[in-house]
Structures are given as C-alpha cells and as structure tokens.
C-alpha cells in the first residue's frame, strides 16, 4: 500500500488478494478503530473515491483499483448554549423534550452549533457522553423541521437501555402528518425498502437493495383536498415517513424535498405527538404526548376555511 502525503487524505493502492471485497468492508479492515457506520457515512458523503470517482458502500473492488479516503476535519467539541429547552419530563436517567421545529438535533458539518445537543449540555452540565462525540445522549433523531417528542439519555446505562428498546422496536412512536389528497384506504401499512437515492445522494428513495422499512398509518380527518394522518413507523429509517407517503401518492404538506409546497406553512407538517417506552429507572412503560404546535394548528384552521 502507498500512502499519499497529505494531512487529511490517505490513499491506498492494493492488488488482487482483496479483489471482490465490498468497499465498506475493506475500509473497516484498514481502519478497525473506526465504526462501520462512520466509514459508510464517509462513502455516502463522497469522502471516499475509487479511481477518482464516487462509489456506493456495496461497490465491489477490483484488484487494481485505487481507493482515496479523505477524513474531513473534526468539528470542535459541542459547547453548552442557553437555548430554551421545553422539557416535559426529567429524572436521573432521561429527559423528554418537546423539540420545536427549526432546531437541529446534533452538530454536523455545516451546522456546528445552536442544536438540541448544545441546549441539553447547558441544561445538564454533567451529561455523560456517548461513544459518538458530537451526539451525547442522543438515541434517536427528528428532522430539523419536525417538531415534537424526543428522549435524551443522561448516562451510559440509560443510553444502552433505550437503544435496546429502539432496536427491538419496543418504542411506541406516533406522528401527526398532513398529506395532500384524500388518503385511501383509511388505514394501512406501507412496506418498501429505503436507501440513498442513486441519482441524488443527499436524498432517500425506495430502492431494491435498501433497508427494510415499514410505516403504519390511520386517517384522523379529511379536509378539502388534504388528509390529517396518524403515522406509526415500525422502523426508523432516515426520512421514512416523507418518502413512504410520497411514494403512495400522498406527499407531506410543506415538505420541500419529497412533498407538496404550501402557502399555509413554511415547514413540513410532521409532529411527533406520542412517544412511549419503558423508563430505565423503574422499567415501567410510560407514554408522553405533545399537542400540535400553533403553526400546525393554524395551518389546519386556514385549510378548513379555504
């Protein structure tokens, strides 16, 4: 292997003994100290090139291929910020927060601060840090423009306890979503695998080789040309609700990527109104709810009058 002399980029030349190996698996062999998820993100974000070109994580390498890996500079450690934090429940292990729309959950390239994590660090100065430096306490996420309930853990025991519930699909999640059109049938399950859109890498799409994804729904209310839906995702894939509803012909109102723009809203109509799980402290099931925020209530009122 030959390394390129650069402070941020390392390139590797390899030959036939590794021919046929998946790109993500090969990187895991080269960098065993890094998580597979992190390496896959590097690939998806085009920080990994094969012969100078972008590649998928599942790309099978040839014996004469050249792989270039660029490690982007690590962002600074997230700092506490006095951002108002609507906490609806707190104990020694967790916080349940009613996240407002417009607040990103954790720092990321291009958005290093003013996030939920920064607010939580100010609220809980002694917050134990998870294995991912930029996401202390975070065990699940909501899109920036999705409002509603999110649970944050305060220690490693609680983090592992909640992660296990999410993995076993024992967490009860409910969303209120407004879609364009009269949704029919009134109740159902959308099952379609999700993965990166091969033509638009920043978007998700239904792809044959994607991850299993399942979304249950039930009509709450019909409006003129719109439907208010209760959505209960079984899996938790990126952009799952938005992509699944758009795929069956009922795009989310206000969603600029997969949905339908609206003069009544400047963000997507998705609200995480219900969240239920077993508390780490007592192992007892508890369910939390959040009412529709004012902007979504106002949008429904405006649509009812139109």
PLY file of the C-alpha trace (Angstrom):
ply
format ascii 1.0
element vertex 306
property float x
property float y
property float z
element edge 305
property int vertex1
property int vertex2
end_header
0.00 0.00 0.00
1.18 3.50 -0.84
0.04 6.45 1.21
-0.38 9.90 -0.30
1.49 12.55 1.70
-1.34 14.83 2.79
-2.52 15.86 6.26
-6.18 14.99 5.63
-6.12 12.42 2.82
-4.78 8.90 2.76
-4.82 6.86 -0.46
-4.21 3.15 -0.75
-3.10 1.03 -3.69
-3.94 -2.63 -3.29
-3.80 -5.68 -5.53
-5.58 -8.95 -6.31
-5.75 -10.59 -2.82
-8.61 -8.22 -1.92
-10.40 -8.25 -5.29
-14.17 -8.61 -4.91
-14.42 -7.21 -1.37
-17.09 -4.61 -0.59
-15.76 -1.06 -0.27
-17.16 -0.51 3.25
-15.78 -3.84 4.44
-12.37 -3.04 3.02
-12.29 0.29 4.85
-13.28 -1.47 8.07
-10.19 -3.68 7.66
-7.97 -0.66 7.04
-9.37 1.35 9.95
-10.54 -1.10 12.63
-10.58 1.68 15.22
-13.43 3.42 13.35
-17.07 2.33 13.35
-18.59 0.83 10.21
-21.36 3.46 10.34
-18.82 6.30 10.31
-16.95 4.78 7.36
-20.19 4.30 5.46
-21.05 7.97 6.04
-17.69 8.93 4.56
-18.55 6.90 1.45
-22.07 8.34 1.12
-20.74 11.89 1.55
-18.17 11.32 -1.22
-15.12 11.43 1.05
-14.12 8.03 -0.38
-13.26 7.72 -4.08
-12.49 4.68 -6.21
-10.21 5.58 -9.09
-11.18 9.21 -8.56
-14.94 8.62 -8.69
-17.73 8.34 -6.12
-18.84 4.83 -5.20
-21.51 3.07 -3.20
-20.80 1.31 0.09
-21.61 -2.01 -1.62
-19.18 -1.42 -4.51
-17.03 -4.50 -5.19
-13.39 -3.59 -5.57
-11.10 -4.81 -8.31
-7.51 -5.87 -7.82
-6.07 -2.74 -9.44
-8.47 -0.16 -8.03
-7.13 2.84 -6.16
-9.05 3.98 -3.09
-8.70 7.51 -1.74
-10.03 8.25 1.73
-10.42 11.84 2.91
-11.06 12.42 6.58
-12.80 15.80 6.98
-11.58 17.95 9.87
-13.33 17.05 13.12
-15.67 19.78 14.38
-14.98 21.33 17.73
-16.44 19.70 20.81
-20.08 20.87 21.24
-20.42 23.58 23.85
-23.34 24.39 26.17
-25.66 27.11 24.86
-28.55 28.73 26.78
-31.21 27.74 24.24
-34.76 27.43 25.66
-35.48 23.74 26.18
-39.13 22.60 26.56
-38.60 19.68 28.98
-41.84 17.78 29.70
-40.29 15.01 31.82
-36.98 14.55 33.63
-35.49 12.05 36.05
-31.97 10.93 36.93
-31.65 8.98 33.66
-33.50 10.80 30.89
-35.02 13.98 29.53
-38.13 14.02 27.34
-38.12 17.20 25.26
-40.82 18.76 23.09
-38.49 19.87 20.30
-39.57 22.94 18.35
-39.39 22.95 14.56
-36.23 24.52 13.16
-33.92 23.08 15.81
-31.34 20.59 14.55
-30.80 17.67 16.93
-26.98 17.47 16.93
-23.97 19.25 15.42
-22.89 18.20 11.94
-20.67 19.58 9.17
-22.17 22.91 8.14
-24.18 23.18 11.36
-21.69 23.14 14.26
-23.80 24.80 16.96
-27.25 26.08 18.01
-28.55 22.50 18.23
-30.57 20.46 20.71
-27.31 18.92 21.96
-25.93 22.38 22.78
-29.11 23.17 24.70
-29.04 19.85 26.58
-25.40 20.39 27.59
-26.41 23.71 29.17
-29.34 22.05 30.96
-27.29 19.05 32.13
-23.63 20.10 32.54
-22.66 16.63 33.79
-24.19 14.78 30.84
-22.30 11.54 30.17
-21.01 11.39 26.64
-21.88 8.56 24.31
-19.37 6.88 22.01
-20.14 9.49 19.36
-18.53 12.74 20.47
-20.99 15.06 18.74
-24.17 13.27 19.89
-24.05 12.97 23.70
-27.27 11.42 24.99
-28.89 11.11 21.56
-30.55 7.72 20.91
-32.92 8.74 18.10
-33.49 11.79 15.94
-36.11 14.05 14.45
-35.62 16.07 11.27
-34.78 19.73 11.82
-38.23 20.85 10.67
-40.14 18.11 12.52
-41.50 19.20 15.89
-42.34 17.01 18.85
-41.10 14.50 21.37
-37.53 13.24 21.65
-35.86 11.41 24.55
-32.27 12.19 25.59
-30.28 9.99 27.99
-28.10 11.28 30.82
-25.82 8.28 31.39
-24.47 5.18 29.67
-26.84 2.80 31.45
-29.87 4.75 30.23
-28.43 5.06 26.72
-27.95 1.30 26.40
-31.40 0.66 27.90
-33.13 2.95 25.41
-31.04 1.82 22.43
-32.11 -1.77 23.13
-35.77 -0.73 23.08
-35.38 1.10 19.79
-33.57 -1.87 18.24
-36.26 -4.31 19.38
-38.96 -1.90 18.12
-40.49 -1.69 21.58
-40.71 2.11 21.48
-44.18 3.43 20.62
-43.89 6.38 18.22
-46.81 8.36 16.83
-46.78 11.28 14.39
-49.47 13.61 13.13
-48.92 14.30 9.45
-50.86 16.31 6.88
-50.74 14.97 3.33
-52.08 16.31 0.06
-55.02 14.36 -1.33
-57.75 12.15 0.13
-55.78 9.21 1.51
-57.31 5.84 0.76
-57.65 3.26 2.21
-58.21 4.88 5.60
-55.80 2.52 7.35
-52.82 0.53 6.14
-49.12 -0.30 6.22
-46.56 0.90 3.69
-43.69 -1.54 3.27
-40.88 -0.58 0.92
-37.07 -0.70 1.36
-35.29 2.63 1.74
-31.77 3.67 0.78
-29.80 6.53 -0.71
-31.23 7.85 -3.96
-28.64 6.74 -6.55
-29.18 9.96 -8.51
-29.36 12.39 -5.57
-27.07 11.23 -2.76
-28.48 13.69 -0.23
-31.96 12.22 -0.65
-33.52 8.90 0.29
-35.58 6.74 -2.04
-37.28 3.37 -2.36
-34.54 1.12 -3.70
-34.49 -2.63 -4.13
-31.26 -3.04 -2.16
-32.36 -0.66 0.61
-33.08 -1.41 4.26
-36.42 -2.86 5.32
-38.87 -0.09 6.18
-42.46 -0.26 7.42
-44.88 2.58 8.14
-48.38 2.17 9.57
-51.00 4.89 9.16
-54.60 5.71 10.07
-56.71 8.61 8.80
-57.62 11.10 11.53
-59.52 13.65 9.49
-60.35 14.55 5.90
-60.14 18.17 4.80
-60.87 19.59 1.37
-58.07 18.14 -0.72
-55.97 17.09 2.29
-55.84 14.35 4.95
-54.64 14.52 8.55
-52.99 11.16 9.27
-51.70 9.41 12.37
-48.48 7.65 11.38
-46.83 4.88 13.41
-43.47 3.94 11.89
-42.37 0.40 12.74
-38.79 1.03 11.60
-36.87 4.29 11.93
-35.15 4.94 8.61
-33.98 8.39 7.53
-36.87 10.41 6.02
-39.04 7.27 6.19
-42.43 8.94 6.70
-41.84 11.53 3.99
-40.58 9.07 1.38
-43.20 6.38 2.05
-46.18 8.74 1.91
-44.88 10.42 -1.22
-44.33 7.02 -2.84
-48.02 6.07 -2.50
-49.14 9.39 -3.95
-49.85 11.42 -0.83
-46.92 13.83 -0.28
-46.42 15.59 3.05
-47.64 19.17 3.02
-44.83 21.71 3.36
-42.04 19.23 2.61
-39.77 20.90 0.00
-37.86 17.71 -0.86
-40.36 14.88 -1.26
-43.67 16.61 -0.62
-46.01 19.41 -1.61
-45.26 23.09 -1.03
-47.93 25.05 0.78
-48.85 28.71 1.17
-50.07 27.88 4.68
-46.77 26.51 6.03
-43.07 27.26 5.79
-42.07 23.81 7.07
-43.20 20.19 6.77
-46.39 19.21 8.60
-44.96 16.41 10.76
-45.32 16.42 14.54
-44.04 13.65 16.85
-47.02 13.76 19.19
-46.63 10.43 21.03
-43.61 8.64 22.49
-43.83 5.61 24.79
-41.13 3.40 26.27
-40.02 1.72 29.49
-38.23 4.04 31.88
-34.66 2.98 32.75
-35.22 3.87 36.42
-38.33 1.73 37.02
-38.62 -0.49 33.90
-42.27 0.60 33.77
-43.89 1.68 30.49
-44.72 5.36 30.27
-46.22 7.31 27.38
-45.80 11.01 26.67
-47.87 13.19 24.36
-47.48 16.63 22.82
-50.25 18.81 21.33
-49.95 20.23 17.83
-47.87 23.42 17.88
-49.51 26.70 16.98
-48.24 26.90 13.40
-49.68 23.48 12.53
-52.98 24.23 14.28
-53.18 27.47 12.32
-52.48 25.68 9.05
-55.36 23.24 9.70
-57.66 26.15 10.54
-56.72 28.00 7.35
-57.28 24.90 5.24
-60.69 24.34 6.84
-61.72 27.87 5.86
-60.41 27.70 2.29
0 1
1 2
2 3
3 4
4 5
5 6
6 7
7 8
8 9
9 10
10 11
11 12
12 13
13 14
14 15
15 16
16 17
17 18
18 19
19 20
20 21
21 22
22 23
23 24
24 25
25 26
26 27
27 28
28 29
29 30
30 31
31 32
32 33
33 34
34 35
35 36
36 37
37 38
38 39
39 40
40 41
41 42
42 43
43 44
44 45
45 46
46 47
47 48
48 49
49 50
50 51
51 52
52 53
53 54
54 55
55 56
56 57
57 58
58 59
59 60
60 61
61 62
62 63
63 64
64 65
65 66
66 67
67 68
68 69
69 70
70 71
71 72
72 73
73 74
74 75
75 76
76 77
77 78
78 79
79 80
80 81
81 82
82 83
83 84
84 85
85 86
86 87
87 88
88 89
89 90
90 91
91 92
92 93
93 94
94 95
95 96
96 97
97 98
98 99
99 100
100 101
101 102
102 103
103 104
104 105
105 106
106 107
107 108
108 109
109 110
110 111
111 112
112 113
113 114
114 115
115 116
116 117
117 118
118 119
119 120
120 121
121 122
122 123
123 124
124 125
125 126
126 127
127 128
128 129
129 130
130 131
131 132
132 133
133 134
134 135
135 136
136 137
137 138
138 139
139 140
140 141
141 142
142 143
143 144
144 145
145 146
146 147
147 148
148 149
149 150
150 151
151 152
152 153
153 154
154 155
155 156
156 157
157 158
158 159
159 160
160 161
161 162
162 163
163 164
164 165
165 166
166 167
167 168
168 169
169 170
170 171
171 172
172 173
173 174
174 175
175 176
176 177
177 178
178 179
179 180
180 181
181 182
182 183
183 184
184 185
185 186
186 187
187 188
188 189
189 190
190 191
191 192
192 193
193 194
194 195
195 196
196 197
197 198
198 199
199 200
200 201
201 202
202 203
203 204
204 205
205 206
206 207
207 208
208 209
209 210
210 211
211 212
212 213
213 214
214 215
215 216
216 217
217 218
218 219
219 220
220 221
221 222
222 223
223 224
224 225
225 226
226 227
227 228
228 229
229 230
230 231
231 232
232 233
233 234
234 235
235 236
236 237
237 238
238 239
239 240
240 241
241 242
242 243
243 244
244 245
245 246
246 247
247 248
248 249
249 250
250 251
251 252
252 253
253 254
254 255
255 256
256 257
257 258
258 259
259 260
260 261
261 262
262 263
263 264
264 265
265 266
266 267
267 268
268 269
269 270
270 271
271 272
272 273
273 274
274 275
275 276
276 277
277 278
278 279
279 280
280 281
281 282
282 283
283 284
284 285
285 286
286 287
287 288
288 289
289 290
290 291
291 292
292 293
293 294
294 295
295 296
296 297
297 298
298 299
299 300
300 301
301 302
302 303
303 304
304 305
